[in-house]
Amino acid sequence: MKTKWFRKWGWLYQPASWQGFAIVTGALLFCAQVFWAVDRKSHSVSDTLYGVFPFFVCSFLLLDWIAARTSRESN
């Protein structure tokens, strides 16, 4: 892989190519869809937070892992 998909920005990663923007957009769309589905059936704010937490954590950890792997120069 020649191009960097992400650029290190403090503790976070910033998209640096169209692939990075596509991955971030996909993660955000997935989280919005999960929030909408969980919030439809929940009775309180805490129900919503408990329902979306596992999905949000997994998707953002996966996003962070991909960003860390694609922000380095390949040998």
VEXVO-774080 format. One line per field, with one value per atom (N, C-alpha, C, O): y, z, x. Coordinates in Angstrom, 1 decimal, padded with zeros to 4 digits. Each point is the difference from the previous one (the first is absolute). Example, Ala and Ser with C-alpha at 12.3 -4.5 7.8 and 13.67 -1.06 7.14 Angstrom:
c2 = -005.7 / 001.2 / 001.2 / 000.0 / 001.1 / 001.1 / 001.1 / 001.1
c3 = 007.8 / 000.0 / 000.0 / 000.7 / -001.4 / 000.0 / 000.8 / 000.1
c1 = 013.2 / -000.9 / 000.9 / 001.0 / -001.4 / 000.9 / -000.8 / 000.5
***
This chain:
c2 = -001.2 / 001.2 / 001.2 / 000.2 / 000.6 / 001.2 / 001.3 / 000.7 / -000.5 / 001.2 / -000.2 / -001.1 / 002.1 / 000.0 / 000.3 / 001.0 / -001.8 / 000.2 / 001.0 / 000.8 / -000.8 / 000.9 / 000.7 / -000.5 / 001.6 / 000.8 / 000.1 / 000.3 / -000.5 / 000.1 / 001.5 / 000.9 / -000.7 / 001.3 / 000.0 / -000.2 / 000.4 / -000.2 / -001.4 / -000.9 / 000.6 / -001.4 / -000.6 / -001.2 / 002.0 / -000.5 / -000.1 / 000.3 / -000.7 / -000.1 / 000.8 / 000.0 / 000.6 / 000.9 / -000.7 / -000.4 / 000.3 / -000.6 / 000.8 / 001.3 / -002.0 / 000.7 / -000.4 / 000.6 / -001.5 / -000.4 / -000.3 / 000.0 / -000.3 / -000.4 / -001.3 / -000.2 / -000.7 / -001.2 / 000.2 / -000.6 / 001.5 / 000.4 / 000.7 / -000.3 / 001.2 / 000.6 / -001.0 / 000.1 / -001.1 / -001.0 / -000.8 / -000.4 / 000.0 / -000.8 / 000.7 / -000.5 / 001.8 / 000.8 / 000.2 / -000.1 / 000.4 / 000.2 / -001.3 / 000.1 / -001.2 / -001.3 / -000.2 / -000.5 / 000.8 / -000.2 / 000.9 / -000.4 / 001.6 / 001.0 / -000.4 / 000.1 / -000.5 / -000.5 / -001.2 / -000.1 / -000.8 / -001.2 / 000.4 / -000.5 / 001.4 / 000.4 / 000.8 / -000.2 / 001.0 / 000.7 / -001.0 / 000.2 / -001.2 / -001.0 / -000.8 / -000.3 / -000.1 / -000.7 / 000.9 / -000.5 / 001.7 / 000.9 / 000.1 / 000.0 / 000.2 / 000.1 / -001.2 / 000.0 / -001.2 / -001.3 / -000.2 / -000.5 / 000.8 / -000.2 / 001.0 / -000.3 / 001.5 / 001.1 / -000.2 / 000.5 / -001.1 / -000.3 / -000.8 / 000.2 / -001.2 / -000.9 / 000.3 / -000.7 / 001.7 / 000.2 / 000.9 / 000.7 / -000.8 / 000.8 / 001.2 / 000.8 / -000.8 / 001.1 / 000.2 / -000.7 / 001.8 / 000.3 / -001.1 / -000.3 / -000.2 / -001.0 / -001.3 / -000.7 / 000.4 / -001.2 / 000.2 / -000.9 / 002.1 / 000.3 / -000.1 / -000.6 / 001.2 / -000.1 / -001.4 / -000.4 / -000.4 / -001.4 / -000.8 / -000.9 / 001.3 / -000.8 / 000.3 / -000.9 / 002.2 / 000.4 / -000.2 / -000.1 / 000.0 / 000.0 / -001.1 / 000.3 / -001.6 / -001.0 / 000.2 / -000.3 / 000.7 / 000.3 / 001.1 / -000.1 / 001.2 / 001.2 / -000.3 / 000.3 / -001.0 / -000.4 / -000.9 / 000.3 / -001.3 / -000.9 / 000.7 / -000.2 / 001.0 / 000.7 / 001.0 / 000.1 / 000.7 / 000.9 / -000.6 / 000.5 / -001.6 / -000.8 / -000.5 / 000.0 / -000.5 / -000.5 / 001.1 / -000.1 / 001.3 / 001.1 / 000.5 / 000.3 / -000.3 / 000.3 / -000.9 / 000.3 / -001.6 / -001.1 / 000.2 / -000.1 / 000.3 / 000.2 / 001.3 / 000.0 / 001.1 / 001.2 / -000.1 / 000.5 / -001.3 / -000.2 / -000.8 / 000.3 / -001.3 / -000.8 / 000.7 / -000.3 / 001.2 / 000.6 / 001.4 / 000.7 / -000.3 / 001.4 / -000.1 / 001.0 / -002.2 / -000.2 / -000.2 / -000.4 / 000.7 / -000.3 / -001.5 / -000.6 / 000.0 / -001.5 / -000.1 / 000.8 / -001.9 / -000.3 / -000.7 / -000.3
c3 = 000.0 / 000.0 / 000.0 / 000.9 / -001.9 / -000.1 / 000.6 / 000.7 / -000.8 / 000.6 / 001.4 / 000.4 / 000.4 / 001.4 / 000.0 / -000.6 / 001.2 / 000.1 / 001.1 / -000.1 / 001.2 / 001.1 / 000.4 / -000.3 / 001.0 / 000.5 / 001.5 / 000.5 / 000.3 / 001.4 / 000.4 / -000.5 / 001.4 / 000.4 / 001.6 / 000.4 / 000.3 / 001.5 / 000.3 / -000.4 / 001.2 / 000.3 / -001.0 / 000.0 / -000.9 / -001.0 / -001.4 / -000.2 / -000.8 / -001.3 / -000.9 / 000.2 / -001.2 / -000.9 / -001.4 / -000.4 / -000.3 / -001.3 / -001.0 / 000.0 / -000.8 / -000.9 / -001.4 / -000.9 / 000.6 / -001.3 / -000.1 / 001.0 / -002.2 / -000.2 / 000.7 / 000.4 / -000.3 / 000.7 / 001.5 / 000.6 / 000.0 / 001.4 / 000.2 / 001.0 / -001.9 / 000.1 / -000.1 / 000.7 / -001.6 / -000.2 / 001.2 / 000.4 / 000.3 / 001.2 / 001.1 / 000.8 / -000.6 / 001.1 / -000.3 / 000.9 / -002.1 / -000.4 / 000.3 / 000.5 / -000.9 / 000.3 / 001.5 / 000.4 / 000.4 / 001.4 / 000.6 / 000.9 / -001.3 / 000.5 / -000.4 / 000.7 / -002.0 / -000.4 / 000.7 / 000.4 / -000.1 / 000.8 / 001.4 / 000.5 / 000.1 / 001.4 / 000.0 / 000.9 / -001.9 / -000.1 / -000.1 / 000.6 / -001.5 / -000.2 / 001.3 / 000.3 / 000.4 / 001.3 / 001.0 / 000.7 / -000.6 / 000.9 / -000.2 / 000.9 / -002.2 / -000.4 / 000.4 / 000.5 / -000.8 / 000.3 / 001.5 / 000.4 / 000.3 / 001.5 / 000.6 / 000.9 / -001.3 / 000.6 / -000.2 / 000.8 / -001.9 / -000.3 / 001.0 / 000.4 / 000.2 / 001.0 / 001.4 / 000.9 / -000.6 / 001.4 / 000.7 / -000.7 / 002.0 / 000.8 / 000.7 / 000.5 / -000.5 / 000.7 / -000.7 / -000.8 / 001.3 / -000.6 / 000.4 / -000.8 / 002.0 / 000.4 / -000.8 / -000.3 / -000.1 / -000.8 / -001.4 / -000.5 / 000.0 / -001.3 / 000.1 / -000.8 / 001.9 / 000.2 / 000.1 / -000.5 / 001.4 / 000.1 / -001.2 / -000.3 / -000.6 / -001.2 / -001.1 / -000.7 / 000.6 / -001.1 / 000.4 / -000.8 / 002.1 / 000.5 / -000.7 / -000.5 / 000.5 / -000.5 / -001.5 / -000.5 / -000.3 / -001.4 / -000.3 / -000.9 / 001.7 / -000.2 / 000.3 / -000.7 / 001.8 / 000.4 / -001.0 / -000.4 / 000.0 / -001.0 / -001.3 / -000.6 / 000.1 / -001.3 / 000.1 / -000.9 / 002.0 / 000.1 / 000.3 / -000.4 / 001.1 / 000.2 / -001.3 / -000.3 / -000.5 / -001.4 / -000.8 / -000.8 / 000.8 / -000.7 / 000.4 / -000.8 / 002.1 / 000.5 / -000.4 / -000.3 / 000.3 / -000.4 / -001.5 / -000.4 / -000.4 / -001.5 / -000.2 / -000.8 / 001.5 / -000.1 / 000.4 / -000.6 / 001.7 / 000.5 / -001.1 / -000.2 / -000.4 / -000.9 / -001.4 / -000.6 / 000.3 / -001.3 / 000.0 / -001.0 / 002.2 / 000.1 / -000.1 / -000.1 / 000.2 / -000.1 / -001.5 / -000.8 / 000.6 / -001.3 / -000.1 / 000.9 / -002.0 / -000.1 / -000.5 / -000.8 / 001.2 / -000.4 / -001.3 / -000.5
c1 = 000.8 / -000.8 / 000.9 / 000.8 / -000.9 / 000.8 / -000.5 / 000.7 / -002.0 / -000.6 / -000.5 / -000.4 / 000.5 / -000.5 / -001.4 / -000.5 / -000.3 / -001.5 / -000.3 / -000.9 / 001.7 / -000.2 / 001.3 / 001.1 / -001.2 / 001.1 / -000.2 / -001.1 / 002.2 / -000.1 / -000.2 / 000.6 / -001.6 / -000.3 / -000.3 / -001.1 / 002.2 / 000.0 / -000.2 / 000.7 / -001.8 / -000.3 / -001.0 / -000.2 / -000.3 / -001.0 / 000.7 / 001.2 / -002.0 / 000.4 / -000.9 / -001.2 / 001.8 / -000.8 / 000.1 / 001.1 / -002.3 / 000.1 / 000.9 / -000.1 / 000.9 / 000.9 / -000.2 / 000.6 / -001.6 / -000.3 / -001.4 / -000.7 / 000.2 / -001.4 / -000.3 / -001.2 / 002.1 / -000.2 / -000.3 / -000.9 / 001.7 / -000.2 / -001.4 / -000.7 / 000.3 / -001.3 / -001.1 / -001.0 / 001.2 / -001.1 / -000.1 / -001.2 / 002.3 / -000.1 / -000.7 / -000.8 / 001.2 / -000.6 / -001.5 / -000.8 / 000.5 / -001.4 / -000.8 / -001.1 / 001.6 / -000.6 / -000.3 / -001.0 / 002.1 / -000.2 / -001.0 / -000.8 / 000.8 / -001.0 / -001.4 / -001.0 / 000.8 / -001.3 / -000.5 / -001.2 / 002.1 / -000.3 / -000.5 / -001.0 / 001.8 / -000.4 / -001.3 / -000.8 / 000.5 / -001.3 / -001.1 / -001.1 / 001.3 / -001.1 / -000.2 / -001.2 / 002.3 / -000.2 / -000.7 / -000.9 / 001.3 / -000.7 / -001.5 / -000.8 / 000.5 / -001.4 / -000.8 / -001.1 / 001.7 / -000.7 / -000.2 / -001.0 / 002.0 / 000.0 / -000.9 / -000.8 / 000.9 / -000.8 / -001.5 / -000.8 / 000.4 / -001.4 / -000.6 / -001.2 / 001.9 / -000.6 / 000.3 / -000.5 / 001.4 / 000.4 / -001.0 / -000.8 / 000.8 / -001.0 / 000.7 / -000.7 / 002.0 / 000.7 / 001.3 / 000.5 / 000.2 / 001.3 / 001.0 / 000.8 / -000.9 / 001.0 / -000.3 / 001.0 / -002.2 / -000.2 / 000.7 / 000.6 / -000.7 / 000.6 / 001.5 / 000.7 / -000.1 / 001.5 / 000.5 / 001.0 / -001.8 / 000.4 / -000.1 / 000.8 / -001.8 / -000.2 / 001.0 / 000.4 / 000.1 / 000.9 / 001.4 / 000.9 / -000.6 / 001.4 / 000.9 / 001.0 / -001.5 / 000.8 / 000.3 / 001.1 / -002.1 / 000.2 / 000.9 / 000.9 / -001.0 / 000.8 / 001.5 / 000.9 / -000.7 / 001.4 / 000.6 / 001.2 / -001.9 / 000.6 / 000.3 / 001.1 / -002.0 / 000.2 / 001.2 / 000.8 / -000.7 / 001.0 / 001.4 / 001.0 / -001.0 / 001.3 / 000.4 / 001.2 / -002.1 / 000.4 / 000.5 / 001.0 / -001.7 / 000.5 / 001.4 / 000.8 / -000.6 / 001.3 / 001.1 / 001.1 / -001.4 / 000.9 / 000.4 / 001.2 / -002.2 / 000.2 / 000.9 / 000.9 / -001.3 / 000.8 / 001.4 / 000.9 / -000.6 / 001.3 / 000.8 / 001.2 / -001.8 / 000.7 / 000.3 / 000.9 / -001.8 / 000.1 / 000.6 / 000.1 / 000.4 / 000.6 / 001.5 / 000.7 / -000.1 / 001.4 / 000.5 / -000.8 / 002.0 / 000.6 / 000.3 / 000.6 / -001.0 / 000.3 / 001.5 / 000.5 / 000.1 / 001.4 / 000.1 / 001.1
***
